[in-house]
């Protein structure tokens, strides 16, 4: 069997049934070449019964308690397909996205995961903050590889579990590739996507990831950066105490076995995800080309440190960090003020480096900055496409 769709759900019966109906009628593969596994996390709305009645070919796994998103592991270890397709209970591939992704992976034995572009209702998009990591609603994985690496971290429940597994994929010598013309839709069913629990686990799990996989001093640097960033977001949402709880839980895990590194992470794995050297090269070349000495950084992004360090290595003076999000008002990052975009007009910046590499945000962010300011704008990420990747391989 080629494909196993992997879905975890809890109390979102109608969204799940719509998604399963789309898979049943629109998957462009012979029926014996694919399967769907649904893990029901102890739903109380009749989800399991409805799935069993309407979709008897779905392999249903009923959990007695809510295990969160690591419940994917229960399906991954039962999957019969060579490839697992990670989906949310309200996301699905568009047209022939999965067969094309599988064809690409068949031709590249070191491609461990292929991440698609996720389109939202209304035409917006979503993506991980860093383009070299998985996204749980639109990723094709090698089943045997994920099993060999131990699956998703059982202790995370939700938030940052994709980052944890991505570090291990890169560390094992495989790649995570994102392609813009492998498209998924995500209907974004209502849920607690900005709850106190989300802010607590965002803080805790990101700090644990930094401790597990980054070498010192990067582990300490990124823990400090992510603490500042996620605390600002939590306070803005009224969940500051939840973020403090996440900090405390992460500290306790660092002292215990749960926080110890799973294995030494190779420098190449860190570079592929954080792009510290890659950003420094791009910034240095750009600054020399435009003869820039004073620069503003756009966005208080998850990987801001890589951009900050790259600017310093290029000998640039950073005048400010431009970010319009109200959560970051009055924040100072390493002595540099975070200001809204309009205040760039009054500063001495001669160019702008866009620190966000989130594929769903960067295009619009660059366009907005170029429309507002006449100075050069540097983007640190470029999209890749399946057709171009195939042409490069043939050449």
N, C-alpha and C positions, 0 to 999 in steps of 0.2 A: 504494500500500500504506500502511496506517495505522501498524502497529506492528512494531518490530524489537526482539526480546529480545536483550540483549547479555550474554554470560556469558564469564568468563575462568576457566580451570581448570588445575590441575596435580596429577596423581597422586591424584585423588579420584574415581575412575571410578564407583564404586557410588553415591555421593551425586549425582553429575551425572546418571547414568542415571535415578535415581528422579525427580529434578527435571524432566528432559526428558519423562518419561512423564506427569507431572502437567500440564505445559504442553500436551502433545499432546492429552490427553483432557479438560482442564478449561478451556481458554481460550475464553471466551464470545464469540467473533467468528467470522465466516466464515473458512474456512481460507485463502482467498486474500488476506485482509486483514492477515495477520500472518506473521512469519517469526522464526526463531531463529538467531542466529549464535553459534558457540562458538569461542573462541580457546584452543587447547591449547598451554600453555606448556611444550613439550618434555617431556611426561609420559613416564614409563618403565613405567607399569603397564597399557599397552594401552588407554588412554582413547580415543585418536583412532580406532583400529580399531573399538572397541565402538560408538562414536557413529555411525560411518559404516555399520556393519552394521545397527544397530537403528533408527536415525533417519535414513534417507536424505534426508529433506527439510531436515534441519538443514544450514546452511551452515557448514562446518568449515574453520577457518583453522589450519594447523599451523605453529607456530613452531619454529625449530631450536634456540632457546635460551630460557631463562626470562626474559621481559621484565617480570615483575611485573604489577601491576594497570594500568599505562599501556598494556598490550597491548589494553585496551578500544578504544583509538584505531583499531586495525586493523579492528575490527568496525564502529565508528561510521562510518568513512569508506567502508565498503562497504555500509552499511545502506540498504535501499530504503524503509523506513518513514518517515513524517512525524515519528514520535516514537520515541525509543529508551527502552526499559525496562531499567534497570540491575539485574541480578540477580547474586547469588553462585551458585556451583554447588550450593548447598544452600538457596536461598531461592526463593520463588514467590509470586505474587499470590493472594489469597483471593477466590473468587467473582468478582464483576464489578468488582474494584478498578480494573483498568486501563481498561476502557471508560468508567467514570465519571470517572476522572482525565482522560482524553482529552477527554471532553465538556466538562469544566470548562475545560481549556486551549484548546479550540476557541473558547470564548466570551470569552477574555481574551488578546489578542495580546501583552501584556507579561508574561505568566506564563511564565517561561523553564523552570522546573522545578517539579514537584510531588512532594513527599516523603511517603511513607506511614508509617503506624504499623507497627512490626515486632514481632510476637509470637513469643516463644521457646517451646521445649518446656517444659511445666510452667506456662505462663501468664505468665512474666516478659516483659519487653520490653527492647529496645535502641534507642538513638537517639544521634545526634551530641550532643556536649556543648553545642552552640549550635543552637537550633531553626531558624535561617535558613540552614543549610548542607545540602548533599546527604548522603545515605547510600548507599553503593555497592551495597547489596543490595535497595533498595526505592525507586527514584526514576524518574520519567518525565521525559524531557528532550526539548526541541525539537531534532531532528537538525541542521537547518541552523544553528541558533544555536551548538551545541557545535562544529561544524566551523569556523564563522566565528571562534570564540574560540580555536581551536587545540587543542581537546580537553584531555585530562588531561596534567599535566606529565610529560614523558618521563623526567625526571631523578629522580623520587621513588621508583620501584619499588613502594612501598606506604607507607601511613600519611600522613595529612593531604592526600592528593591531592584529596579532596572539598572541603577548605577552599580550596585553591588555585583550583579551578575556580569555586567559589561566589563568591569575591571578584570574579572576572572577569565572572560573570553579572550580579551586582548593579551592577558598574561600567559595564556596557554598557546600563544602564537597564531591565533585566528583573528579575523578582522570583523568589525561591525561596519556595514556600509549603508548609507542612506541614499535612496534614489527618488528623485522628484516625480518621475513618471510611473511609479508604482503607487497607486492611489487607493486609499481607504476612506470611508465615510464614518464619522462618529456623530451620532445623533444627540449625545450628551443628555441622557435622561436625568431628571431632577434628582438630587441627592445631596448629602452633606459634604460637598467638595471644599468648603472653607470652614469647617467646624473646628472646635477646640481640639478635637482628636487629631485632625489633619495638621494643625500648627504644631502640636506637641510632637508628632511623629516626623514631620518635616525636619524639625530641629534635631531630635534624637538620632534619627537614622542617617542623616547627612553627616553628623559629627562622628558617628560610628564608622561610616564608609571612609572618611578621611583618616581615621586612626588605623583602620584595617589595612588600607592599601597604599597610602602615601608614605614615602620615606621622610624622615626628619631632615631639614626643618620644615618641609612642605606640609606635613601633617599638622603641625602647630599653626602654621600660617593659614591654612585653609579652614581649620577649626575656628580660628579667630574671625576670619572673614565671614564664614557662613553663620556664625553666631550673631554677628552684627546684622547681617542681611535678614535672616529669618526672624530675629527678634523685632526688627523694625516692621516687618510685614505682620507679625502676630499682634503687636501693640496696636497697629493701625486697625486691625480687625476686632480689637477688643479681647484678644486672647493672650495677653502678655504672660499671665501666670501659667498657662499651658506650655508656652515656650520655655519658661524657667523650669518647669517639670521635665521637659525634654532634655534640657542641659544637664540636670541632675541625673537622669537615667543614663545618659550617654557617659557621664563621668563614672558612674558605678560600673558600667559595662567595660570601660577601659581598665578598671581595676580587677575585673574578673575574667574568666575564660572566654566569655562571649565577645569581648572586645579585642582579643588577640588576633593578629593577622593570620588569615587562613594559610598563607604561604608568602614567601618573599615576592613582591611585585617587581617585575623587570622595569628598568627605566624606560624601555620602549613602550610599555603599556601605559605608563604615566604620560609620556609625551603624546601618544596617539589621542588620549582623552583630553588632556589639558592644553596641549599645543604651546608649551612655554617657549621652546626654542623656535617653533614655527612662527608664532606671533612676533617674536623679537626680530626675526629675519625680515618679515613683511614690513614691520614698522620702520626698521632701519633703512631698508631700500626706499620706501615711500618718502621718508623724511629727507633723505639725500636728494631724491629726484626733485622734490618741491622746495628744497632749501628751507626746511621748517626747523625752528628752534623751540617755539612755544606751542603747546598743543592742549586741547581739551579732550577728555575722554567722554564719550556718550554712553550712558547707562551704567547704573549700579548693578551689574550683571553677576551671575553666579561665578563666572570665571574672571572677575575683574582683576584679580591679582596678576594673571598672565599678561594682561594688557598694561597694567601699571609697571610691571617689571620690564616688559619689552620697551616701553617708553624710556625708562631710566637707562637701560642698556644702550639705547640709541642716543643718549645724551640730551634728551628732550626735557624741557621744563613743563610740568603739568600744571595748568592754571586752575582747572576745576574739573568736576565730574558733572555732566549735564544729565539730569533725569527728572521727568515731569511727574513721577509717581508721588502722591502725597505722603506715602509712608516714609519717604527718604528726606523729607524736609528737615533742615537743620542738622543733618548728619555730616560728620567729618570723617573722611576715610584716609588714614595715614597722613593726617595733616592737611588734606585737600578737601575743600568744601564741596558738598553736593548741592547744585543749583538747578533751577528750572531753565529750560532752553533759552527763553528771552534774555536772561542775564549774560549769555555768552557775548552779546553785542557789545557789552561794556568792558570786556576783558581783552587781554593782549594775545589771545590764541590766534595762531596763523593756520591751523588745520584741526580737524576733528578725527579721532580714531574711535570707531564704533566698537565697543567691547562686547556687545551682545552677539553671540553666534547662534542664537536660537533661530532655526530656519523659518519658523512661522512668523517671526517679528522683524528680521533683519531687512527684508526688502522695503517694507513700509518705512522703517526707521531711517534708512539711508535716503529714501525719496524725500521724507519730511525735512531732514537736515539740509539736503541739497537745495530744497525750495526756499529755506529760510536764510541760508548763509552762502556767501560767494567763495568761501575758503574751501580748499581741498578736503574731501571726506574719504577716509580709508575704511573699507569693509574687510573683515578678517576671515570670512567664510564665503565660499562659492558653491552653488548647487551643482550636483552631478546627476546625470540621466542615464537610464538603462541603455539606450541606443549608443550613447557616447562611450559607455564602459565596454560594450561589446566591440565597438570599432577599435578601441585601444588594444583590446586583447587580441583581435585578429591581426592588427598591425604589428 
